[in-house]
């Protein structure tokens, strides 16, 4: 595989990841969508890292009222914007979700084979 092919493949992976994340954002309540989009902007790096860490900590305290385990993956997804190993992992998980649980992204289920 040439360097050009690897570059195009990386771009395809990145565009697929962005598309999947946007599908997840569209599933959020409309009041939260602009906030999450703002957090994903490059200029919001410090706020994104702080929010990701706080969400992970809140997810670890899932046994308390209001806090929940749902906070853990959201925090990891925010941190994945800045931490390359988490980014690769989030890409793989989002691809798995799209293929195995498309309704989680608001997509129609794949036809049975």
Secondary structure, DSSP 4 states (H G I P E B T S, - for coil): --HHHHHHHHHHHHHHHHHHHHHHHHHS-HHHHHHHHHHHSGGGHHHHHHHHHHHHHHHHTTTSSS--THHHHHHHHHHTTT-HHHHHHHHHHHHHHHHH-GGGGTPPPPPP-
